[in-house]
Amino acid sequence: MAPSSSAPLGIGVVGGGSIAEWHLNSYANNPDARIVAVADVDLARAQARAAQCTALAAELGRAAEPVRAYASHTELLADADVEAVSVCTRNDTHSSVAVDVLASGRSALVEKPMARTVAEAEAIVAAEAASDGVVQVGYVRRWSPNAQVLKTFADAGDLGPVYYAKATCLRQAGNPGGWFADREVSGGGPLIDVGVHFLDLAWWFMGAPKAQAVSGYTSDRLGNRGNIESLTRWKSADYDVSKNSVEDLAGAVVRFEGGAVLHLDVSYSLHGRPQIGLALFGERGGAELEPALTLFTEQHDTITEVVPHVDSRSFDIVPAFQNEIDGFVRAARGLEPSIAPAAHGLEMVKIVTAIYESADKGTEITL
Ligand SMILES: NC(=O)c1ccc[n+]([C@@H]2O[C@H](COP(=O)([O-])OP(=O)(O)OC[C@H]3O[C@@H](n4cnc5c(N)ncnc54)[C@H](O)[C@@H]3O)[C@@H](O)[C@H]2O)c1
């Protein structure tokens, strides 16, 4: 049963590392939520995050009880004041933690990728079906103001059916180290980490078609480029460059029912310029969401380019996280369904898994 009280929704966050800070800051700014507890297997880290949240609440004039710290998600779930949970742990624990959250009747905002394997993702979908709680997947780019504006145009039919999409996220030295670089724990490298954001975004704008066939490739020629110190990078809370077992480049062509095609390339390490791109090509119009929102169409036998005047035409992380958290609070309350449901998380895991399988076998995989 969705929490029906008018009191702010009690929030627990499992995993107190780098991404947790974004969740916690956004919950702190949502008047309909209150942070109750943080859990981390590293209790000192959970305690530091909890203290940070308590101080932030006071700063925002939302002083309440001190935020509690636990050493495991099971202890956090035993806290009756926790009504909904963000799962911000490393990828290998998303499924087991989310299943426990759902089994307790609570809703779960599960960071991306929803899971490492199809079986783990299916376990989350099954647990949601048997629970009163709901799942939202952490596809934060869907909530960025530029994506929300484009969705309005796309839903109004301005693009028509999208039959081709190109998604690119090429980093020069972007391996976050630690568990991200351990394939057993993360499930893979840039493909399952950042690639899943771009795949998901393109797929969402294509109308979430069923994938039919995947041809993928990966490469690990450069390693993690841990020697590069002149560029900042996203780092795991347990940053360590001494080990690396993930690919540093991946790409794919995905074919969908109805004939639409998606082209993806993504890297952690590459000799070349960083590139971010998301382009959609439809029968009535086209759009670039990244690097800057632009629409393309035809008017009076002339090709035109439309530049929306918005606060930010590129991914804007602060409002994107705020929108994502606000959307989860509404979904957990049962006020509206999330725009990023578990079924979408499962579909992305299926596609990512097929890309890795295709790369390993050197052949196209049929889904
Ligand atoms: N949405 C985004 O743009 C985005 C960006 C970065 C990371 N992420 C995702 O967020 C998740 C966490 O990434 P991060 O960068 O914060 O990693 P991190 O290494 O900084 O933090 C992970 C934390 O989880 C804790 N932890 C591990 N297993 C646990 C368990 N069973 N119970 C409780 N705590 C546990 C670790 O001790 C660590 O503090 C990953 O799934 C990652 O893919 C999403």
The ligand as an ORCA input file, in Angstrom:
! r2SCAN-3c Opt
* xyz 0 1
  N      22.760      8.161    -12.246
  C      24.024      8.410    -12.514
  O      24.341      9.250    -13.353
  C      25.081      7.651    -11.778
  C      26.378      8.194    -11.657
  C      27.316      7.466    -10.933
  C      26.995      6.245    -10.379
  N      25.738      5.735    -10.551
  C      25.378      4.411    -10.004
  O      25.243      4.519     -8.588
  C      25.696      3.330     -7.953
  C      26.768      3.705     -6.933
  O      27.838      4.375     -7.596
  P      28.809      5.333     -6.780
  O      29.551      6.122     -7.790
  O      28.086      6.021     -5.713
  O      29.779      4.207     -6.146
  P      30.660      4.363     -4.837
  O      31.683      3.293     -4.926
  O      31.104      5.781     -4.687
  O      29.652      4.064     -3.650
  C      29.037      2.820     -3.451
  C      28.779      2.675     -1.953
  O      27.975      1.512     -1.735
  C      28.462      0.894     -0.551
  N      27.990     -0.487     -0.565
  C      28.417     -1.500     -1.365
  N      27.676     -2.608     -1.134
  C      26.764     -2.270     -0.190
  C      25.706     -2.974      0.459
  N      25.446     -4.256      0.174
  N      24.951     -2.323      1.372
  C      25.216     -1.025      1.673
  N      26.211     -0.308      1.082
  C      26.958     -0.926      0.174
  C      29.975      1.080     -0.623
  O      30.589      0.891      0.629
  C      30.064      2.510     -1.133
  O      30.075      3.451     -0.088
  C      26.216      2.428     -9.077
  O      25.229      1.505     -9.420
  C      26.459      3.376    -10.250
  O      26.292      2.762    -11.505
  C      24.791      6.418    -11.210
*
